[in-house]
Amino acid sequence: MFTVGLTGGVAAGKTTATKFFESEGIHVIDADIISRDLQLKGKQGYINIVKKLGTKILDSNKEIDRKKIRDLAFNNLKLKQWLEDLMHPLIQQEVLEQFKNVKSSWVIYSAPLWSKKNIFDRTLVVGTTKELQIKRIMERNNCSESEAIKIIENQITSNQRYCFATDLIMNDEDIKKFKRKLKFYFDLYTCLANEQKN
């Protein structure tokens, strides 16, 4: 199976990219979505998080308030590490299950971050400028510039992320140009996947 690892910084355009590839019929295994699903009421992540942090981190529907969790983790490195240690094995298990059910000719594994242990046929990194990241985060999260900068600074740097790339797309223009770039890589990966089969 030809695999593409897809990553990008916050508000770089990773979600737009995964939706584009899905619209072209490519199976996307998204670690962010898996993580969110595992934290829904009754799931293992939910049970463990509520057990540790109590009901104060729940919203009015008794679901985990992701903003509250994010704010707590940003201000408490030990809690951030605990959350990662809890979620990563659960995510990994679900990812392996999803890989068994891939129907498309190649597959994308999308995650905000991976280690050098993750091996893919190609790695596509979506990048953008820090100015655009800040603007998009402020609009998306309805937060201040300083909060947006803090969110960015809690991630690895763009240069560290670019080191993983075999392919790099800059999403710093309009959406049509971004999708044209994505189409180029869709065609390339489809071609490479067919070559691998033959």
N, C-alpha and C positions, 0 to 999 in steps of 0.2 A: 504493500500500500504506500503510495507516494504521499508524504506528509509535509505540510507547511506549518511552521510555527509563526504565529502572528502576534505582535506586541506593539505597544506604543504608550507614550506618557499620557497622563490624565488630560482629557479634552483634546487629544491630538487627532482623533477621528477613527479610532479602532472600531467602535460600534458601527459607524457608517460603512467601514470596510467589510465587516462581517456580514452586515445586511446585504451589501452588494453581492458578495460571493454566494450567499444563500439564495439570492434572487436568480443567480445563474445555475442553481441546482447543486451547489457544493455543500456537503455536510460540514457544519461548523460545530466543534466541541468548545464551548465557551466557559472557561473557569469562573468568570464573574457570575454568570447565570447559575452555574452549579452551586457556587458558594451561597448565593441568595436563596436558592431552593432549599439548601440544607439548613438554612436558618428560619425556614417557615415553621409555623406552630406545629408541634408534634414531632418534627424531625430531630435527628441526633444533635446537630449543631445548636438548635434552639434550646433543647433540654439542658445541654451543658452550660450554655451561656447564661440562661436564666438562673440555673443552680448557683453559678458563681456570682453574678451581678445583681440578682434579685429582679423584682417586677418593675423597678424604677426605669428600666431600659425598654419597657414595652409601650406601645402607643395605645390609643383608645380601643383598637380592635384586638388587643392582646398579642399583637405581632411585634417582633423586634424593631425598634426605631433605629434604622441604619445610621441616621445622622448622629444620634446620641452615642452609638457605639463608636463611630468614627471620631467624634470629638474626644471621647474618653481615651481611645487608643493613641490619638495624637499627643495627648498630654501625659501619657503613662507608658513608657517603653516596655515595662514588665508586662503590662496588660496586652500591649500590641504583640509581644512575643508569645504570650499564652494563647491569644486568639489564633496566631499563625500555626502554633504547634497543635492546636485543636483541629483547625479547619483543613490544613494541608493533607493529612492522611485520608480524611473523608472525601475531599475533592479528588485526590489521586485514585481512590477506589472507584468513584463514579466515572471518572474519565476513562479508566480501563474498560468499564462496562460499556460505555458509549462507543469506544473504538470497535468493539465486537459487532456493533450494529450499523456500521457505515455502509451506505449503498452507493455513494457517488464514486467516480473514478479516482478521485483524490480527496484528501481531507485536510481541514484546517484545525489546528489547536490554538485557540486564542486565550491569552493570559496576560495580566498586567506585568508579570515578571517571571522569569525562569532562571534556573541555575545552569551551569555548564554540563550538568548531567543530562539535560534534555537534548536529545539528538533528533534533528529533522532533516529532510532532504533539502529544504530551503527555509530560510528564516526571513520573513518580511516585517520590517519595522516601519511604523507610521510615525512620522515626526512633524513638528510644526515649530513656530517661533514661540518664545516665552511670552511675548506680548499677546499673541493670539490665545495661548493657553489661559492666561490670566483673564482676558476678556470673556472667553467662553465659560470658564468656571464661575465667574461673577454672575453671568446671565443664567447659567444652568442651576446653580446652587442658591441664587439670590443672596450672595454674601459680599463682604467687603474685599477690597484689593489685598489687604494684609492677610485675610483668611485664605484667599486664593493662592497667594505666594507660599503660605505655610503648607498648603496641600501639595504644591509642586515640590517644595523642599523636603517633604517626607518621602519622596520617591527617589530612586537612583537618578543620576543626571542623564540628560539626553545623550551625551557622549558615551557614557557607560552602556546605555541601551544600544546605541548604534554599533558598538563593537560586536554585538550578536548578529548583525545583519549580513545576509548574503544579498538582500535586496532592500532598498530604502525608498520610501515614498514620502515626499514633503507635502503636507496638506496645508499650504499657506496661501492658496488662491481660492477661486470659487468652487462650488460643489461639482459643476460640470467638468472642470479640468481634473479634479480629484478622481471622479469616476472614470475619466478617460485613462488615467494612470492605472487605476485598478483593473480596467479591461485589458490593458497591455499584459499585466501579470496573470490575469485569469487565462489568457490565451497561452502565455509562456508555460504556466504550470500544467495546463491541460496537455500541451505538446510533450512536456517532460514526463508526465505521468504515462502517456501512451508509449513513449520510447522505453520507459522502464518495464512496461508490460511485455514489450516485444524483445 
